[in-house]
Structure formats: C-alpha cells, structure tokens
Amino acid sequence: MDVITLYYLVGLAAMVVGTVAFARAFLKDARNRTYHALLVGIAGIAGLMYVLMALGVGRITVDGVPVELARYVQWLLATPLIVIYLGLLAGLSRRYVATLVVLDVAVMASGLAAALTTGVTAWAFFAVGSVVYLPLIYGLTIGLTDSVATRPSPVVALFRKLRNLTIIIWTFYPILWLLAPTGVGVITREVEILLITYADVIAKVVFGFIALKSQASLARLPNLDAVSALDFGNADK
C-alpha cells in the first residue's frame, strides 16, 4: 500500500466516525434533525469520495500531474451544505443563502477548471476562483452582521466559531493548490494529499463535533424540522 492510499484511508476512517456520530444525533434529536442531517451529508459525501480516491476511481493525469476528480466532486457537493448549515444558524433568508451557495459552487468549479487545465488558462481559472471567494467571505462575515445579531448569544458564539473555522480551512486550500504540483510545485503530491486530508477532516468532522457539542445552543432556536427548514431562517437579508 502506498502512502497516498494510506492517507485516503485515514481520511475515510475519520469521515466514517463523523457520519456515524452525526447519524446517531439525527436519530436521537428530533428537534434539530435538519442540522444533523446536514452534518451527515457533509461527512457522508466526503467519506464516499474518499473511498473512490483510495480506489483510484476518477483519477486522471493533466500535464503529468494526477488530479482526483472525486475530491472536487466532494467539495462541489459538501461545501454548499456547510454554507446552508451556517445560514440556518444565522437565520438567513433563502435568497441570501442561495447567493452564498452560488458563490461557493463558483469557487469550487473554478478550482476544478484550474486543475483540469494548464499554463495561463489554469492560472486564469485560479484567479477567477480567488476573486469570487472574496464576496463569499464578505457574505459570511460583514454582510450578515445585522442578521446574526438578532440570534441568542450562545447561537451567535457557535456561528462565529464554525464560520471562522470554515474560513480558515477554506483559505488554506488555495494556498495548498499554489504550493502543490498543480501550482509552483514547492511541495510533493504526498505532502499535498496529507495536508488536504487533514484540512478535510477539520472542515467536516471537527466542524460537526463542535456543532454537536453545542446542541444546547440549538435549543434556543425555533424548532427546525424538515418542513420549517424550507424557510431558511427568519431574517430579511
């Protein structure tokens, strides 16, 4: 077994642990099942993609550099769920959350396009993703200050903790892209995979366990089941 496959298996194990824990919370805590279902989706999607990466499914080579399509599929599917989770905590409207999701998908799609191309085209897509990332960050921070302020203080604290963790990890990914063989090649592919796996576990499993540990904060919010969640909060933004 090569070291990259080992890293993928470690990532898979972490995602399985997270998925099982979040699924148990989903079954036990009917009041907050929408939140827990999102956590299951986030970790579950990542776990499935780690299976594919460990098996080498969807691995292609672009200009001599291996590209894991499953990794980008994971980000395209799982990161919008993280945005929705944060949006529900903040009490944002469907329109505001939808805007953030569109920006998020645009960033991830630009990253995929950059990985699938070479030369100036790759750097152009990377630049597009970086530019689109700025309004996404603004929307998760300054843009929703007033909306978050109306929530109970424990909820605000949980939101800020999860939001800040998400922004830090998401900002780490493009830096890795730059340093990895996809960019300037300062670090090896093995180091890249190790660091991405570590970041994925934090962004999805650690994120989820922090949320579970703060279930008392969710109890301060209106009941949120699969039907009421369709309103995506009560804020006007």
KOLGU-89024 format. One record per residue (C-alpha): residue in one letter; x, y, z. Coordinates in steps of 0.001 Angstrom, whole numbers, plus 524288, in hexadecimal, padded with zeros to 5 digits. Layout:
<pts>
+------+-------+-------+-------+
! baza !     u !     v !     w !
+------+-------+-------+-------+
!    A !     X !     Y !     Z !
...
+------+-------+-------+-------+
</pts>
This chain:
<pts>
+------+-------+-------+-------+
! baza !     u !     v !     w !
+------+-------+-------+-------+
!    M ! 80000 ! 80000 ! 80000 !
!    D ! 80595 ! 80D33 ! 7FC1B !
!    V ! 8059C ! 818A3 ! 80589 !
!    I ! 7FB5F ! 82064 ! 7FDE5 !
!    T ! 7F19B ! 8153B ! 7FECD !
!    L ! 7F482 ! 81480 ! 80D55 !
!    Y ! 7F152 ! 822EF ! 80EC8 !
!    Y ! 7E48A ! 820DB ! 80796 !
!    L ! 7E0FE ! 8157F ! 8107A !
!    V ! 7E3D6 ! 81DBE ! 81C82 !
!    G ! 7DB2A ! 82863 ! 816FB !
!    L ! 7D0AA ! 81E54 ! 8141F !
!    A ! 7D144 ! 8191D ! 8220B !
!    A ! 7CF84 ! 826D5 ! 82786 !
!    M ! 7C3E6 ! 8295D ! 81E96 !
!    V ! 7BD98 ! 81C7E ! 82290 !
!    V ! 7BF0F ! 81FCB ! 830FB !
!    G ! 7B910 ! 82D16 ! 82E91 !
!    T ! 7ADF7 ! 827DC ! 8263F !
!    V ! 7AA4C ! 81DAA ! 8306C !
!    A ! 7AA8B ! 8279E ! 83B87 !
!    F ! 7A268 ! 83166 ! 833DB !
!    A ! 798C8 ! 826D8 ! 82FBD !
!    R ! 796EA ! 822FD ! 83DFC !
!    A ! 79411 ! 8311F ! 84156 !
!    F ! 78A7C ! 83198 ! 83603 !
!    L ! 7831F ! 825D7 ! 83B6F !
!    K ! 78327 ! 82A5F ! 84995 !
!    D ! 780C4 ! 838F6 ! 84838 !
!    A ! 7743A ! 83AA9 ! 84076 !
!    R ! 773B4 ! 8492D ! 84360 !
!    N ! 78049 ! 84C2D ! 83C21 !
!    R ! 78014 ! 841BA ! 831BB !
!    T ! 781EF ! 84B6D ! 826AF !
!    Y ! 78EDF ! 84FCC ! 82C6B !
!    H ! 79340 ! 841DC ! 82ED9 !
!    A ! 78EF7 ! 83D89 ! 82140 !
!    L ! 797D1 ! 847EC ! 81B78 !
!    L ! 7A32F ! 842F2 ! 8239F !
!    V ! 7A07D ! 8350D ! 81F07 !
!    G ! 7A062 ! 839CC ! 81103 !
!    I ! 7AD12 ! 84165 ! 8128F !
!    A ! 7B4C9 ! 8362E ! 8187E !
!    G ! 7ADB9 ! 82B87 ! 810D7 !
!    I ! 7B081 ! 8319A ! 80398 !
!    A ! 7BEBA ! 8337D ! 80759 !
!    G ! 7BF90 ! 8256A ! 80BFC !
!    L ! 7BA43 ! 82040 ! 7FF1C !
!    M ! 7C3D9 ! 82877 ! 7F767 !
!    Y ! 7CF19 ! 823A8 ! 7FFDA !
!    V ! 7CB45 ! 815BF ! 7FC59 !
!    L ! 7CC31 ! 81945 ! 7EDF9 !
!    M ! 7D944 ! 8201D ! 7EFC2 !
!    A ! 7DEDB ! 8149A ! 7F755 !
!    L ! 7DACC ! 80BC0 ! 7EC20 !
!    G ! 7E024 ! 81515 ! 7E1F2 !
!    V ! 7D2CB ! 81726 ! 7DBCB !
!    G ! 7D1F5 ! 8240A ! 7D48E !
!    R ! 7E095 ! 82660 ! 7D4D6 !
!    I ! 7E583 ! 82CA4 ! 7C865 !
!    T ! 7F26A ! 832B2 ! 7C462 !
!    V ! 7F379 ! 8409F ! 7BF6D !
!    D ! 800C7 ! 844A1 ! 7BA3C !
!    G ! 80714 ! 839F6 ! 7C26E !
!    V ! 80013 ! 83DCC ! 7CF01 !
!    P ! 7F5FC ! 83448 ! 7D4D3 !
!    V ! 7E8CB ! 83AAF ! 7D736 !
!    E ! 7DE8F ! 83488 ! 7E017 !
!    L ! 7D151 ! 837C0 ! 7DA2A !
!    A ! 7CAB0 ! 831E2 ! 7E623 !
!    R ! 7D106 ! 83C45 ! 7EEAF !
!    Y ! 7CAE8 ! 84723 ! 7E6D0 !
!    V ! 7BDC7 ! 84030 ! 7E66D !
!    Q ! 7BE94 ! 83F6B ! 7F533 !
!    W ! 7C0FF ! 84E07 ! 7F649 !
!    L ! 7B65B ! 85143 ! 7EC75 !
!    L ! 7AC4B ! 84944 ! 7F3FC !
!    A ! 7B079 ! 84A9A ! 80235 !
!    T ! 7B4A5 ! 858C9 ! 80361 !
!    P ! 7A714 ! 85E0D ! 7FFC3 !
!    L ! 7A1AE ! 8560B ! 80B20 !
!    I ! 7AB44 ! 85CF0 ! 8142F !
!    V ! 7A68C ! 86A06 ! 80EF5 !
!    I ! 7986A ! 865FE ! 81126 !
!    Y ! 79B76 ! 86194 ! 81F06 !
!    L ! 7A199 ! 86EBB ! 82216 !
!    G ! 79640 ! 8759D ! 81B88 !
!    L ! 78C64 ! 86E7B ! 823F5 !
!    L ! 793EB ! 871E4 ! 8303B !
!    A ! 79465 ! 88026 ! 82C55 !
!    G ! 785E8 ! 8808B ! 828E1 !
!    L ! 7883F ! 884CC ! 81AE4 !
!    S ! 77DFA ! 88512 ! 8103B !
!    R ! 77DB6 ! 87B2E ! 8053E !
!    R ! 781ED ! 885A8 ! 7FB8E !
!    Y ! 78DED ! 88947 ! 8038B !
!    V ! 791BC ! 87B1F ! 805BF !
!    A ! 78F92 ! 877FD ! 7F758 !
!    T ! 79895 ! 8832F ! 7F39E !
!    L ! 7A33A ! 87E03 ! 7FC8D !
!    V ! 7A17B ! 8704E ! 7F71F !
!    V ! 7A2C8 ! 8753C ! 7E91C !
!    L ! 7AF47 ! 87C6B ! 7ECAE !
!    D ! 7B47C ! 87050 ! 7F38B !
!    V ! 7B1A6 ! 8677C ! 7E7F0 !
!    A ! 7B7EF ! 87165 ! 7DED5 !
!    V ! 7C458 ! 87130 ! 7E715 !
!    M ! 7C4D3 ! 8624F ! 7E72C !
!    A ! 7C1EC ! 86154 ! 7D8A5 !
!    S ! 7CCDB ! 86AFA ! 7D5CA !
!    G ! 7D616 ! 86295 ! 7DDC1 !
!    L ! 7D223 ! 85694 ! 7D600 !
!    A ! 7D3F7 ! 85DD3 ! 7C92D !
!    A ! 7E164 ! 86256 ! 7CDA3 !
!    A ! 7E534 ! 85459 ! 7D0E6 !
!    L ! 7E08E ! 84F57 ! 7C3AC !
!    T ! 7E7F2 ! 85974 ! 7BBB0 !
!    T ! 7F5F7 ! 85DD1 ! 7BA9A !
!    G ! 7FE31 ! 869F3 ! 7B8F1 !
!    V ! 7F7DD ! 87745 ! 7B822 !
!    T ! 7EA38 ! 87161 ! 7B77D !
!    A ! 7EC0E ! 86A5F ! 7C475 !
!    W ! 7F104 ! 876AC ! 7CB0C !
!    A ! 7E5AA ! 87E62 ! 7C541 !
!    F ! 7DBC7 ! 874FA ! 7CB2D !
!    F ! 7E31E ! 87578 ! 7D80D !
!    A ! 7E259 ! 8844D ! 7D7B6 !
!    V ! 7D3BC ! 883D4 ! 7D4CE !
!    G ! 7D175 ! 87AD5 ! 7E05C !
!    S ! 7D977 ! 883A4 ! 7E92E !
!    V ! 7D1C9 ! 88FB1 ! 7E50E !
!    V ! 7C49D ! 888EE ! 7E708 !
!    Y ! 7C93A ! 88433 ! 7F448 !
!    L ! 7C9DF ! 89240 ! 7F941 !
!    P ! 7BB27 ! 89514 ! 7F8A2 !
!    L ! 7B8A5 ! 887A9 ! 7FE85 !
!    I ! 7C10A ! 88B41 ! 80A3C !
!    Y ! 7BA95 ! 89894 ! 80AF4 !
!    G ! 7AD3C ! 89213 ! 80ABE !
!    L ! 7B0F6 ! 88927 ! 81603 !
!    T ! 7B695 ! 8942E ! 81E3D !
!    I ! 7B38B ! 8A299 ! 81CAE !
!    G ! 7A7D6 ! 8A062 ! 813DE !
!    L ! 79FC9 ! 8996F ! 81E39 !
!    T ! 7A3D5 ! 8A09E ! 82A96 !
!    D ! 79638 ! 8A63B ! 82CE9 !
!    S ! 78F53 ! 8993A ! 82AB2 !
!    V ! 797FA ! 891A9 ! 83402 !
!    A ! 79685 ! 89C24 ! 83E7B !
!    T ! 78822 ! 898A5 ! 83FF7 !
!    R ! 78B24 ! 88AA1 ! 84403 !
!    P ! 78D1C ! 8863A ! 85230 !
!    S ! 79B0C ! 88886 ! 856DA !
!    P ! 79EA3 ! 879F3 ! 857ED !
!    V ! 79A3A ! 8781B ! 849DB !
!    V ! 7A233 ! 883DD ! 84582 !
!    A ! 7AE1D ! 87E29 ! 84C69 !
!    L ! 7AC38 ! 870E9 ! 845DC !
!    F ! 7AA2A ! 87724 ! 83899 !
!    R ! 7B676 ! 87F5B ! 839A9 !
!    K ! 7BE77 ! 873B5 ! 83E2A !
!    L ! 7B9FE ! 86B3C ! 832C6 !
!    R ! 7BA9E ! 8765A ! 828FF !
!    N ! 7C871 ! 87A21 ! 82CE0 !
!    L ! 7CCF3 ! 86BF5 ! 82C72 !
!    T ! 7C707 ! 86A8A ! 81EE9 !
!    I ! 7CD54 ! 876D7 ! 8198F !
!    I ! 7DABC ! 87327 ! 81EDA !
!    I ! 7DA4A ! 8658C ! 818E7 !
!    W ! 7D46E ! 86A03 ! 80C02 !
!    T ! 7DF1B ! 8743D ! 80AB1 !
!    F ! 7E935 ! 86990 ! 80D10 !
!    Y ! 7E4E8 ! 861D0 ! 80100 !
!    P ! 7E8EE ! 86BA8 ! 7F679 !
!    I ! 7F5E6 ! 86D9C ! 7FD5A !
!    L ! 7F80D ! 85EF1 ! 7FC3B !
!    W ! 7F438 ! 85F6B ! 7EDDE !
!    L ! 7FEA5 ! 869B6 ! 7EBBF !
!    L ! 8092F ! 86213 ! 7F2CD !
!    A ! 8059C ! 854B6 ! 7ED4C !
!    P ! 80945 ! 84F15 ! 7DFEE !
!    T ! 7FCEA ! 85566 ! 7DA90 !
!    G ! 80347 ! 8629A ! 7DD48 !
!    V ! 811A0 ! 865A7 ! 7DF2A !
!    G ! 81525 ! 85818 ! 7E437 !
!    V ! 81BD1 ! 85BE8 ! 7F0E6 !
!    I ! 81619 ! 85034 ! 7F814 !
!    T ! 814AC ! 8422D ! 7F365 !
!    R ! 807CD ! 83BB1 ! 7F03E !
!    E ! 8091E ! 83346 ! 7FC68 !
!    V ! 80A1B ! 83F3B ! 8051A !
!    E ! 7FEE2 ! 8459E ! 7FDC3 !
!    I ! 7F5ED ! 839E7 ! 7FFFF !
!    L ! 7F9B6 ! 83922 ! 80E56 !
!    L ! 7F696 ! 8477C ! 81095 !
!    I ! 7E9F8 ! 8472E ! 808B1 !
!    T ! 7E551 ! 83B3F ! 81030 !
!    Y ! 7E86C ! 84214 ! 81CF7 !
!    A ! 7E10C ! 84E38 ! 8187E !
!    D ! 7D56D ! 84618 ! 813E2 !
!    V ! 7D442 ! 83F6F ! 82110 !
!    I ! 7D464 ! 84C7D ! 82828 !
!    A ! 7CAEC ! 852E5 ! 81EA1 !
!    K ! 7C100 ! 847F2 ! 81F8A !
!    V ! 7C2D3 ! 83F15 ! 82B53 !
!    V ! 7C853 ! 848C5 ! 83522 !
!    F ! 7BE51 ! 852AD ! 83049 !
!    G ! 7B38C ! 848D6 ! 83301 !
!    F ! 7B849 ! 844F2 ! 84078 !
!    I ! 7B93A ! 85332 ! 8448A !
!    A ! 7AB2F ! 854CC ! 8400A !
!    L ! 7A6CC ! 84898 ! 8476E !
!    K ! 7AD95 ! 84D13 ! 853BD !
!    S ! 7A5A2 ! 8599A ! 85311 !
!    Q ! 7982F ! 8537F ! 851A6 !
!    A ! 793B3 ! 85B90 ! 85D4A !
!    S ! 79559 ! 86775 ! 85492 !
!    L ! 78C3A ! 8619B ! 84A6A !
!    A ! 781F2 ! 85FBB ! 854EE !
!    R ! 780ED ! 86E91 ! 855A5 !
!    L ! 77C72 ! 86F3D ! 84782 !
!    P ! 76EA5 ! 86CCC ! 84260 !
!    N ! 76BAA ! 85EA3 ! 83F84 !
!    L ! 7721B ! 85B36 ! 8329B !
!    D ! 76D0C ! 84F13 ! 82BF5 !
!    A ! 76D7E ! 84B32 ! 81DAD !
!    V ! 761BB ! 853CE ! 81AA1 !
!    S ! 7650B ! 86025 ! 8222B !
!    A ! 772E1 ! 85F7E ! 81CBE !
!    L ! 76D72 ! 86327 ! 80F8A !
!    D ! 76C48 ! 87119 ! 8148C !
!    F ! 77AEF ! 871D7 ! 816E8 !
!    G ! 77973 ! 87A46 ! 822EA !
!    N ! 771CD ! 88694 ! 82556 !
!    A ! 77AF3 ! 8917A ! 8215A !
!    D ! 7779B ! 89A9C ! 81632 !
!    K ! 78527 ! 89AC2 ! 8102A !
+------+-------+-------+-------+
</pts>
